[in-house]
Amino acid sequence: MPKKSKGDIVPGAEVQKLLEELTEKRQEIDDKLLFDLNLKEDLQRQLLQLTEDLEDTEIRLATTKKQKKKLDMSISETETAISKLEETAKKLGDTMAKMKKKK
């Protein structure tokens, strides 16, 4: 059996070192997985909240559009009524003027 000098590497030590490196690498991967899983959960919660917010906004939009349509109709009806009142007032004024002339 040859003598071992200080520079010689013990075969078991190389395997042990390799095992430690692999274990460290696995821990790095575990840390990345945990980070990504937590990030995924966070994003899913945000997505759920955004989806709920979107649904609420769509409901408000639909309600507001209906209110606007009713208001537009009321404005149109009011404008028509005012126009008819003005016509009637003019006719009444003309009639009153004719009646005054006849007197």
C-alpha positions as CSV (number, residue, x, y, z in Angstrom):
1,M,0.0,0.0,0.0
2,P,1.5,3.4,-1.0
3,K,1.9,6.1,1.6
4,K,-0.5,8.9,1.6
5,S,0.8,12.4,1.4
6,K,-0.9,15.5,2.6
7,G,-2.0,16.4,-1.0
8,D,-3.8,13.1,-1.5
9,I,-7.6,13.1,-1.4
10,V,-9.4,10.5,0.5
11,P,-12.0,8.9,-1.9
12,G,-14.7,9.0,0.8
13,A,-14.0,12.7,1.3
14,E,-14.7,13.5,-2.3
15,V,-18.0,11.6,-2.2
16,Q,-18.9,13.4,1.1
17,K,-18.1,16.8,-0.5
18,L,-20.2,16.0,-3.6
19,L,-23.1,14.9,-1.3
20,E,-22.8,18.3,0.6
21,E,-22.9,20.2,-2.7
22,L,-25.9,18.3,-3.9
23,T,-27.7,18.8,-0.6
24,E,-27.0,22.6,-0.8
25,K,-28.3,22.6,-4.4
26,R,-31.4,20.8,-3.3
27,Q,-32.0,23.3,-0.5
28,E,-31.6,26.2,-3.1
29,I,-34.2,24.5,-5.3
30,D,-36.5,23.9,-2.3
31,D,-36.2,27.6,-1.4
32,K,-37.1,28.6,-5.0
33,L,-40.1,26.3,-5.0
34,L,-41.4,27.7,-1.7
35,F,-41.0,31.2,-3.0
36,D,-42.8,30.4,-6.2
37,L,-45.6,28.6,-4.4
38,N,-46.1,31.6,-2.1
39,L,-46.0,33.9,-5.0
40,K,-48.6,31.8,-6.8
41,E,-50.9,31.8,-3.8
42,D,-50.5,35.6,-3.6
43,L,-51.3,36.1,-7.2
44,Q,-54.3,33.8,-7.1
45,R,-55.7,35.8,-4.1
46,Q,-55.1,39.0,-6.1
47,L,-56.8,37.5,-9.2
48,L,-59.8,36.5,-7.2
49,Q,-60.1,40.0,-5.7
50,L,-59.7,41.6,-9.1
51,T,-62.3,39.2,-10.6
52,E,-64.8,40.2,-7.9
53,D,-64.0,43.9,-8.4
54,L,-64.6,43.4,-12.1
55,E,-67.9,41.8,-11.6
56,D,-69.0,44.5,-9.2
57,T,-67.9,47.2,-11.7
58,E,-69.9,45.4,-14.5
59,I,-73.0,45.4,-12.3
60,R,-72.6,49.1,-11.5
61,L,-72.0,49.9,-15.2
62,A,-75.2,48.1,-16.2
63,T,-77.2,49.8,-13.5
64,T,-75.7,53.2,-14.5
65,K,-76.5,52.7,-18.2
66,K,-80.1,51.9,-17.3
67,Q,-80.4,55.0,-15.2
68,K,-78.8,57.1,-18.0
69,K,-81.3,55.7,-20.5
70,K,-84.2,56.5,-18.3
71,L,-82.9,60.0,-17.6
72,D,-82.3,60.6,-21.4
73,M,-85.9,59.5,-22.0
74,S,-87.2,61.8,-19.3
75,I,-85.2,64.7,-20.7
76,S,-86.5,64.0,-24.2
77,E,-90.1,63.8,-22.9
78,T,-89.6,67.0,-20.9
79,E,-88.2,68.8,-24.0
80,T,-91.2,67.6,-26.1
81,A,-93.6,68.8,-23.4
82,I,-92.0,72.2,-23.1
83,S,-92.1,72.5,-26.9
84,K,-95.8,71.7,-26.9
85,L,-96.4,74.1,-24.1
86,E,-94.6,76.9,-26.0
87,E,-96.8,76.1,-29.1
88,T,-99.9,76.2,-27.0
89,A,-98.9,79.4,-25.3
90,K,-98.2,81.0,-28.7
91,K,-101.5,79.9,-30.0
92,L,-103.3,81.2,-26.9
93,G,-101.4,84.5,-27.2
94,D,-102.4,84.8,-30.9
95,T,-106.0,84.0,-30.0
96,M,-106.0,86.6,-27.2
97,A,-104.5,89.2,-29.5
98,K,-107.3,88.5,-32.1
99,M,-109.9,88.7,-29.4
100,K,-108.6,92.1,-28.3
101,K,-108.6,93.4,-31.8
102,K,-112.3,92.4,-32.3
103,K,-113.4,94.3,-29.2
